[in-house]
Amino acid sequence: MANFIELGKKIYDLNNPREAHRFAVFLARCCLHPQRMNRLEKFFAQSELLSKVAQGYPFVYEQATRAFFYYRSTFEERARLIEENMKFLSERFNEDFMLKLYGDKKIELWRMTLDETLGEMNLVLCAESGQRKEGLAAVMFNLPDEVPVYQILFWIAKTHEGDWAMWIGAMQGPNVDDAKELVKRITKKCHAYRTKNLILYAAQAVARNFGVKKIFAVTNEGYYANNHVRRDRKLKTSFSDFWKEAGGLPTSDERFYELPLIETRKTVEEIPSHKRAQYRRRFALLDELDKSIEETLRGFKNEACDF
């Protein structure tokens, strides 16, 4: 129990009444699942690297105790996916990668210039405390001063068949006053390629370079909370519609769609002649993004791991 008290103090600000309440709930849930929490603690104590990861990102203990990741996730499911995510990444990437990702440092994957007003937009791989409800990491587009534009939150875990997969817990757009105008300007710069398609493309590229076999994404029925639903019960954002539009297919579990690892590109014959130049520029941009992600992640690869 003493260990969980100390863990809780690292996670919650006890000077904040709401955080103090969450601290008390965290301890209560640890007491209700002592064996599983002890196993989770032993998992992170099995190596110096994993111990450092948990020190830099103590939320792994909280995430197991709260109804995070997807709708009706169980305590055991959450604990297992946390362990699988960390096992997968620590076996494939070096210590520098793990301690940056789970040490609140962003790993830049790509950068592009937008215009004189907006400046540059960069793509990063990160794991921030505010993202912990829907995942264990995120691919995110940022403007200068780390203003987030679009992000996809995910974790890595096995399927029932034993294949490694990326599981997308949420996709989030910009939360600024001029969000629509901002997205419009970025879309124009990306040769009419929508920003939400661009962030999904980036997530797919990360998944391929991680070496996973599949990608799954939560549907409207699978989202862990209801903050994508308005008070009149109409959707603010339909995850399911976008996943379907992106080539996703429903699975036997209505909470998840399976997405393609590679976006299907139109052939020259399928593109109207007056748009072919635009598509060539768009594909060149996407190829540049692909190459940058591949080169960056290769630099963090464990020499002993071949994927």
C-alpha positions as CSV (number, residue, x, y, z in Angstrom):
1,M,0.0,0.0,0.0
2,A,2.9,2.4,0.8
3,N,4.2,2.1,-2.7
4,F,0.9,3.1,-4.2
5,I,0.6,6.1,-1.9
6,E,4.0,7.3,-3.1
7,L,2.9,6.6,-6.7
8,G,-0.3,8.6,-6.2
9,K,1.6,11.6,-4.9
10,K,3.6,11.6,-8.2
11,I,0.5,11.5,-10.3
12,Y,-1.9,13.9,-8.4
13,D,-1.6,17.4,-7.1
14,L,-2.9,16.9,-3.6
15,N,-3.3,20.7,-3.1
16,N,-6.1,20.6,-5.7
17,P,-9.4,19.2,-4.1
18,R,-10.4,17.4,-7.3
19,E,-7.0,15.8,-7.6
20,A,-7.0,14.8,-4.0
21,H,-10.3,13.0,-4.6
22,R,-8.8,11.2,-7.6
23,F,-5.9,10.2,-5.4
24,A,-8.2,8.7,-2.8
25,V,-10.1,6.8,-5.6
26,F,-6.8,5.6,-7.0
27,L,-5.8,4.1,-3.7
28,A,-9.2,2.5,-3.3
29,R,-8.9,0.8,-6.7
30,C,-5.4,-0.3,-6.0
31,C,-6.7,-2.0,-2.8
32,L,-9.5,-3.7,-4.8
33,H,-6.9,-5.1,-7.3
34,P,-3.8,-5.6,-5.2
35,Q,-2.5,-8.7,-7.1
36,R,-2.8,-7.1,-10.5
37,M,-1.3,-3.8,-9.4
38,N,1.6,-5.7,-7.8
39,R,2.2,-7.6,-11.1
40,L,2.2,-4.3,-13.0
41,E,4.7,-2.9,-10.5
42,K,6.9,-5.9,-10.9
43,F,6.7,-5.6,-14.7
44,F,8.2,-2.1,-14.5
45,A,10.8,-3.2,-11.9
46,Q,12.1,-6.1,-14.1
47,S,14.7,-3.8,-15.9
48,E,16.4,-0.6,-15.2
49,L,15.0,0.9,-18.4
50,L,11.3,0.1,-17.6
51,S,11.8,1.4,-14.1
52,K,13.0,4.7,-15.6
53,V,10.0,4.7,-17.9
54,A,7.6,4.4,-15.0
55,Q,9.5,7.1,-13.1
56,G,9.2,9.5,-16.0
57,Y,5.6,8.5,-16.8
58,P,4.0,7.3,-13.6
59,F,0.5,7.5,-15.2
60,V,0.9,3.9,-16.3
61,Y,-0.3,2.9,-12.9
62,E,-3.2,5.3,-12.9
63,Q,-4.3,4.3,-16.4
64,A,-4.9,0.7,-15.3
65,T,-7.2,1.9,-12.5
66,R,-9.5,4.2,-14.5
67,A,-12.0,3.5,-17.3
68,F,-9.6,4.7,-20.1
69,F,-8.6,3.7,-23.6
70,Y,-12.0,2.4,-24.9
71,Y,-15.5,1.8,-23.8
72,R,-16.0,-0.9,-21.2
73,S,-12.3,-1.8,-21.0
74,T,-11.6,-4.0,-18.0
75,F,-8.9,-3.6,-15.3
76,E,-7.1,-6.6,-16.7
77,E,-7.3,-5.4,-20.3
78,R,-5.9,-2.0,-19.4
79,A,-3.0,-3.5,-17.4
80,R,-2.2,-6.0,-20.1
81,L,-2.2,-3.4,-22.9
82,I,0.1,-1.1,-20.9
83,E,2.6,-4.0,-20.4
84,E,2.4,-5.0,-24.0
85,N,2.9,-1.5,-25.3
86,M,6.0,-1.1,-23.2
87,K,7.3,-4.5,-24.0
88,F,6.9,-3.9,-27.7
89,L,8.6,-0.5,-27.8
90,S,11.4,-1.3,-25.4
91,E,12.4,-4.4,-27.4
92,R,12.5,-2.6,-30.7
93,F,13.8,0.9,-29.8
94,N,16.8,2.0,-27.7
95,E,16.9,3.6,-24.3
96,D,17.2,7.1,-25.8
97,F,13.8,6.6,-27.6
98,M,12.0,5.3,-24.5
99,L,13.3,7.9,-22.1
100,K,12.5,10.8,-24.5
101,L,9.0,9.5,-25.3
102,Y,8.1,8.8,-21.7
103,G,10.2,11.6,-20.3
104,D,7.9,14.3,-21.6
105,K,10.2,15.1,-24.6
106,K,8.9,15.3,-28.1
107,I,10.6,13.3,-30.9
108,E,10.3,15.3,-34.1
109,L,9.5,13.1,-37.1
110,W,9.0,15.8,-39.8
111,R,8.8,19.5,-40.4
112,M,7.3,21.7,-43.1
113,T,7.0,25.4,-43.8
114,L,3.4,26.7,-44.0
115,D,3.6,30.4,-44.6
116,E,5.0,33.6,-43.2
117,T,2.2,34.0,-40.7
118,L,1.9,30.5,-39.4
119,G,5.6,29.6,-39.7
120,E,6.5,25.9,-39.6
121,M,4.4,22.9,-38.6
122,N,6.2,19.9,-37.2
123,L,5.1,16.3,-36.6
124,V,6.1,14.8,-33.3
125,L,5.8,11.5,-31.4
126,C,5.1,12.2,-27.8
127,A,3.4,10.9,-24.6
128,E,1.9,13.8,-22.6
129,S,-0.1,13.5,-19.4
130,G,-3.1,15.2,-21.0
131,Q,-3.3,12.4,-23.6
132,R,-3.4,9.5,-21.2
133,K,-7.2,8.9,-21.3
134,E,-7.0,7.7,-24.9
135,G,-3.6,6.2,-25.4
136,L,0.0,5.7,-24.4
137,A,1.6,7.8,-27.1
138,A,0.5,10.2,-29.9
139,V,1.5,11.5,-33.3
140,M,0.8,15.2,-33.3
141,F,1.1,18.2,-35.6
142,N,2.2,21.4,-33.8
143,L,2.6,25.0,-34.8
144,P,5.2,27.3,-33.2
145,D,5.0,27.6,-29.4
146,E,3.7,24.0,-29.4
147,V,0.2,24.9,-30.5
148,P,-1.4,21.5,-31.3
149,V,-3.2,21.2,-34.7
150,Y,-4.2,17.6,-35.1
151,Q,-3.2,14.5,-33.1
152,I,-3.9,10.7,-33.1
153,L,-3.6,8.9,-29.7
154,F,-2.7,5.3,-29.7
155,W,-1.2,2.3,-28.0
156,I,0.5,-0.9,-29.2
157,A,-0.9,-4.3,-28.2
158,K,-1.6,-7.7,-29.5
159,T,-4.8,-8.8,-31.2
160,H,-6.7,-12.0,-30.1
161,E,-4.8,-13.8,-32.8
162,G,-1.5,-12.7,-31.3
163,D,-0.5,-10.1,-34.0
164,W,1.0,-6.8,-32.9
165,A,-1.3,-3.9,-33.8
166,M,-1.6,-0.1,-33.4
167,W,-4.8,0.7,-31.6
168,I,-6.1,4.3,-32.1
169,G,-8.0,5.6,-29.1
170,A,-8.9,9.0,-30.5
171,M,-8.2,11.7,-33.2
172,Q,-8.4,15.3,-32.1
173,G,-8.4,18.5,-34.1
174,P,-7.3,22.1,-33.1
175,N,-8.9,23.7,-30.1
176,V,-8.4,27.4,-31.1
177,D,-10.8,30.2,-32.0
178,D,-10.0,30.2,-35.7
179,A,-9.8,26.4,-36.0
180,K,-11.7,26.2,-39.3
181,E,-9.6,28.9,-41.0
182,L,-6.4,27.3,-39.7
183,V,-7.3,23.9,-41.1
184,K,-8.3,25.5,-44.4
185,R,-4.9,27.2,-44.7
186,I,-3.0,24.0,-43.9
187,T,-5.1,22.0,-46.3
188,K,-4.3,24.4,-49.1
189,K,-0.6,24.2,-48.3
190,C,-0.8,20.4,-48.5
191,H,-2.3,20.5,-52.0
192,A,-5.9,20.1,-51.0
193,Y,-5.1,17.1,-48.7
194,R,-7.2,17.4,-45.5
195,T,-5.3,17.8,-42.3
196,K,-7.1,15.0,-40.6
197,N,-6.2,12.7,-43.5
198,L,-2.6,13.9,-43.1
199,I,-2.4,13.0,-39.4
200,L,-3.9,9.6,-40.2
201,Y,-1.4,9.1,-43.0
202,A,1.4,10.0,-40.5
203,A,0.0,7.5,-38.0
204,Q,-0.1,4.8,-40.6
205,A,3.6,5.5,-41.5
206,V,4.5,5.3,-37.8
207,A,2.7,2.0,-37.6
208,R,4.5,0.6,-40.6
209,N,7.9,1.7,-39.3
210,F,7.1,0.2,-35.9
211,G,6.6,-3.1,-37.6
212,V,3.0,-3.8,-36.5
213,K,0.7,-6.0,-38.7
214,K,-2.6,-4.1,-38.3
215,I,-4.3,-0.9,-37.2
216,F,-7.5,-0.7,-35.3
217,A,-9.4,2.5,-34.2
218,V,-12.2,3.1,-31.8
219,T,-15.6,3.7,-33.3
220,N,-18.4,6.0,-32.0
221,E,-19.5,3.0,-29.9
222,G,-15.9,2.3,-28.7
223,Y,-14.9,5.8,-27.5
224,Y,-14.2,5.6,-23.8
225,A,-16.2,8.8,-22.9
226,N,-19.1,10.8,-24.3
227,N,-17.4,14.2,-24.9
228,H,-17.7,13.6,-28.7
229,V,-21.5,13.7,-28.2
230,R,-23.4,17.0,-27.9
231,R,-26.1,17.6,-25.3
232,D,-28.8,16.8,-27.8
233,R,-27.0,13.4,-28.3
234,K,-25.9,14.3,-31.9
235,L,-22.2,13.6,-32.7
236,K,-19.7,16.5,-32.7
237,T,-17.3,14.1,-34.5
238,S,-18.1,10.8,-36.0
239,F,-15.1,8.6,-35.7
240,S,-16.8,5.7,-37.5
241,D,-17.7,7.8,-40.6
242,F,-14.1,9.0,-41.0
243,W,-12.6,5.5,-40.5
244,K,-15.0,4.2,-43.1
245,E,-14.1,7.0,-45.5
246,A,-10.4,6.2,-44.9
247,G,-10.9,2.6,-46.0
248,G,-11.7,1.1,-42.6
249,L,-13.8,-2.0,-42.2
250,P,-16.0,-3.0,-39.2
251,T,-14.9,-5.8,-37.0
252,S,-16.8,-8.4,-35.0
253,D,-16.4,-6.0,-32.0
254,E,-18.5,-2.9,-32.8
255,R,-16.1,-0.8,-30.7
256,F,-13.4,-1.0,-33.3
257,Y,-12.8,-0.6,-37.1
258,E,-9.8,-2.1,-38.8
259,L,-7.9,0.5,-40.9
260,P,-5.5,-0.2,-43.8
261,L,-1.7,0.1,-43.0
262,I,-1.2,1.9,-46.3
263,E,-3.5,4.5,-47.8
264,T,-4.7,3.7,-51.4
265,R,-3.5,6.2,-53.9
266,K,-5.4,7.1,-57.1
267,T,-3.7,6.1,-60.3
268,V,-3.0,8.7,-63.0
269,E,-6.0,7.4,-65.0
270,E,-8.3,8.0,-62.0
271,I,-7.3,11.6,-61.6
272,P,-8.9,14.3,-63.8
273,S,-6.2,15.8,-66.1
274,H,-6.6,19.3,-64.6
275,K,-5.8,17.9,-61.1
276,R,-2.8,15.7,-61.9
277,A,-0.2,18.3,-61.1
278,Q,-1.8,18.9,-57.7
279,Y,-1.8,15.2,-57.0
280,R,1.8,14.9,-58.0
281,R,2.8,17.6,-55.5
282,R,0.6,16.0,-52.8
283,F,2.2,12.6,-53.3
284,A,5.6,14.1,-53.3
285,L,4.8,15.7,-49.9
286,L,3.6,12.4,-48.5
287,D,6.7,10.6,-49.8
288,E,8.8,13.2,-48.1
289,L,6.9,12.6,-44.8
290,D,7.3,8.8,-45.2
291,K,11.0,9.1,-45.7
292,S,11.5,11.4,-42.8
293,I,9.6,9.2,-40.4
294,E,11.5,6.1,-41.6
295,E,14.9,7.8,-41.2
296,T,14.1,9.2,-37.8
297,L,12.8,6.0,-36.3
298,R,15.7,4.0,-37.8
299,G,18.0,6.1,-35.8
300,F,16.3,4.9,-32.6
301,K,16.2,1.2,-33.6
302,N,17.6,-1.4,-31.3
303,E,20.6,-3.0,-33.2
304,A,19.5,-6.5,-32.0
305,C,16.0,-6.1,-33.3
306,D,15.2,-6.7,-37.0
307,F,11.8,-5.3,-38.1
